């Protein structure tokens, strides 16, 4: 499998970024939902610190993904009705927006609360804003709502990929699967 994308499928670098960011967001989202119910303790502080470090890692991987995408061509769209191609592109724009906004809103929430932000206890990151408890509540709500909106768009994204795979039996999903083989005309 090639590192770069070609006319038939996504390359291994694009696939890596796609799946690692997707799995990271889902795992960190579940982690985030579970950690809020913890009672105040040193363990809770450590769990929150890990959640923040993972979120920052996802943000960095996403930025690398976007940079890679600027230099790697995308395979042409699979044949589909125009409305489906437009819906797919709109869904991707929304996913990219939410994947960027989610960790940034967490970083902003952390800053507004006045907490230090470290990446795996290796170095500190600057605050995005001065401490403000009123805005911190708004930023926290935005962080949560962004996660739920991301999940809704993700359900549409996964649902469309499965529809193409199961019902249309085309290559939309196959060409992004880590070890998927794209069907050629004679395989169909």
Buried (B, 14 or more C-beta within 10 A) or exposed (E): EEEEBBEBBBBBBBBBBBEBBBEBBEEBBEBBEEBEEEEEEEEBEEBBBBBBBBBBBBBEBBEBBEEBBEEBEEBEEBEBEEEBEEBBEEBEEBBBBBBBBBBBBBBBBBBBBEBEBBBEEEEEBEBBBEEBEEBBEBBBEBBBEBBEBBBEBBEBBEEBBEBBBEEBEBBBBBBBBEEBEBBEEEEE
